[in-house]
Amino acid sequence: MTQKNAYFLKIIIILTFLSRAYQHIVLDVSYRTIIWSEGYSRNFIENTCKIKWEDFVSPMYDYKIQFFIRTIGVFFIIASICVYFINKNNYNKLKYPIIFISFWQFIMFFVLTKEAFYQLGMFFEHAIQIGISILLLYYYSKYYNESRFYFFSKFIIASTFFCHGLYAFGYYAVPGRFVDMTLNIIKTFDETDARIYLKVFGFIDFLVLPFIFIKSTLKPVLYYCIIWGLLTAFARIIASWNYDFLYDVLKTFTHETIVRLCHGLFPLFLLIAINYKKETKKHFKTIS
């Protein structure tokens, strides 16, 4: 992988991190699902923090929770800066904020998984978002191995699309948002058409898992992931577009689009990296 490839990967990560920072600072993240869950938090709050549970779940402490959420947003910004400047020479100095945010994303997506009644598909649908920063750290570490890097890249792409397919195909309940976005974009569809459309692309998403690991089908799979990943990202803002409420649309849905751009941009990164690898091999064969 070249430095240009690494720079492109950095751009993808920075876009993802900054959109999450915006979500934490300007909007909200549903950490209260865990924080206000008696099963997860009550013993810690009462026994360790010495705070009565009834007081903790009152509005008196909510502003502290909101401050905590915004602080996490600031850490996303710090991690974005570290992503931009990190290289092999300063790796040991700049890796820690990126490691922290990479770990924190596991918590963030666990919260989403809990909200989805512990459907594992919800967690692994975010595999690209979790994995890209880990891959960058791996690339700059002394343990870097190109074959393992590419294998893990394929794995997180396959996981993301396969789990997206679980929802689109209907293995889990098809999210109403998926149906609404389809109807808002393709005006000639009714709800039955939208569900058939989602089921077809959900089935194609399943095919990404096996065929991305087959050399002869890798490129067509990546082309599909690039196109479908970008389309599903931009669908968030296109489906919600309304000139009368333009500010609200941009405020709410721009970050949802940007954070999902990695679903198309990361397969593009992998395609470029693999093409460069092949061209390099051809060049050396020609010389020899």
Secondary structure, DSSP 8 states (H G I E B T S, - for coil): --HHHHHHHHHHHHHHHHHHHHHHHTS---THHHHT-HHHHHHIIIIIS---HHHHTSHHHHHHHHHHHHHHHHHHHHHHHHHHH--TTTHHHHHHHHHHHHHHHHHHHHHHHHHTTT-HHHHHTTHHHHHHHHHHHHHHSTT--HHHHHHHHHHHHHHHHHHHHHHHHTSS---HHHHHHHHHHSTT--HHHHHHHHHHHHHHHHHHHHHTTSGGGHHHHHHHHHHHHHHHHHHHHHHT--GGGHHHHHHHHHHHHHHHTHHHHHHHHHHHHHHHHHHHHHHHHHH-
